[in-house]
Amino acid sequence: MKLATLACLLASAALAQTSMTAKKYEFEPNVIKIKKGDQVKLVITALDRDHGFKLEAFHIDKKLEKGKPVEVEFTADQAGTFPFQCSRFCGKGHRKRKGELIVE
């Protein structure tokens, strides 16, 4: 691959970085919008206890330890709306704690 072609490919993929929090029964933000092809970096901090972050479409399931920022990196290589959720049981409202990643 020629250097100019490689430079064009790297320039076309933007870095989409988002800071998130997880606490009992909610992610903030709970909707994330990015562009197809973006390199995505989510920095997620659990505020009240250990939680989890699962984004099945991109094969991601991370443990979020209370107070420790966790970096989740992937390439948004498919367009669509993808649900994410807590993957560690955190109480009665656990199943309601969801969000979505929108890749345009």
C-alpha positions as CSV (number, residue, x, y, z in Angstrom):
1,M,0.0,0.0,0.0
2,K,1.4,3.4,-0.9
3,L,2.1,5.9,1.8
4,A,-0.3,8.5,0.4
5,T,-3.1,5.9,0.3
6,L,-2.4,4.9,3.9
7,A,-2.4,8.6,5.0
8,C,-5.8,9.1,3.3
9,L,-7.3,6.1,5.1
10,L,-6.0,7.2,8.5
11,A,-7.3,10.8,7.9
12,S,-10.8,9.5,7.1
13,A,-11.2,7.6,10.4
14,A,-11.9,10.1,13.1
15,L,-11.4,9.4,16.8
16,A,-14.7,9.6,18.6
17,Q,-14.0,9.8,22.3
18,T,-16.8,10.0,24.9
19,S,-16.7,10.0,28.7
20,M,-19.5,8.0,30.3
21,T,-20.7,7.2,33.8
22,A,-22.5,4.2,35.1
23,K,-24.6,4.1,38.2
24,K,-27.5,2.2,39.6
25,Y,-29.9,1.7,36.7
26,E,-28.5,4.3,34.3
27,F,-25.7,5.1,31.9
28,E,-25.0,8.8,31.1
29,P,-25.1,9.5,28.3
30,N,-27.4,6.6,27.3
31,V,-27.3,7.5,23.6
32,I,-24.1,7.8,21.7
33,K,-23.9,8.9,18.0
34,I,-20.9,8.3,15.9
35,K,-19.9,7.9,12.2
36,K,-19.2,4.6,10.5
37,G,-15.5,4.1,10.3
38,D,-14.7,6.1,13.4
39,Q,-12.2,4.8,15.9
40,V,-14.3,4.9,19.1
41,K,-12.9,5.3,22.6
42,L,-15.4,5.2,25.5
43,V,-14.0,6.1,29.0
44,I,-16.6,4.7,31.4
45,T,-16.5,5.2,35.2
46,A,-18.8,3.4,37.6
47,L,-19.8,5.8,40.3
48,D,-21.6,3.8,43.0
49,R,-20.5,0.2,42.7
50,D,-19.1,-2.3,40.2
51,H,-21.0,-2.5,37.0
52,G,-20.5,-3.9,33.5
53,F,-20.7,-2.6,29.9
54,K,-21.8,-4.9,27.2
55,L,-22.0,-4.0,23.5
56,E,-22.7,-7.3,21.9
57,A,-22.6,-6.2,18.3
58,F,-18.9,-5.3,18.7
59,H,-18.0,-8.2,21.0
60,I,-17.4,-6.0,24.1
61,D,-18.1,-7.0,27.7
62,K,-16.1,-5.1,30.3
63,K,-16.2,-5.1,34.0
64,L,-16.4,-1.5,35.5
65,E,-14.9,-1.3,38.9
66,K,-16.2,1.5,41.1
67,G,-14.2,4.7,40.7
68,K,-11.8,3.4,38.1
69,P,-12.1,4.7,34.5
70,V,-12.2,1.9,32.0
71,E,-11.3,2.5,28.4
72,V,-13.3,0.7,25.7
73,E,-11.9,1.0,22.2
74,F,-13.2,-0.3,18.9
75,T,-13.8,0.6,15.2
76,A,-17.4,1.4,14.3
77,D,-17.2,-0.8,11.2
78,Q,-21.0,-1.3,10.8
79,A,-23.9,1.1,10.6
80,G,-27.0,0.8,12.6
81,T,-28.4,1.2,16.1
82,F,-26.9,-1.1,18.7
83,P,-28.0,-1.6,22.3
84,F,-25.6,-1.6,25.2
85,Q,-26.4,-2.7,28.7
86,C,-25.0,-3.4,32.1
87,S,-23.5,-6.9,32.3
88,R,-23.2,-7.2,36.1
89,F,-26.3,-7.6,38.2
90,C,-26.8,-4.4,40.2
91,G,-30.3,-4.7,41.7
92,K,-34.0,-4.8,40.8
93,G,-33.7,-2.1,38.0
94,H,-30.7,-3.8,36.4
95,R,-32.6,-4.9,33.3
96,K,-33.8,-1.4,32.6
97,R,-30.3,0.0,32.5
98,K,-29.7,0.2,28.8
99,G,-28.5,2.6,26.1
100,E,-27.8,2.7,22.4
101,L,-24.9,3.3,20.1
102,I,-26.0,4.9,16.8
103,V,-23.5,4.5,14.0
104,E,-24.5,6.6,10.9
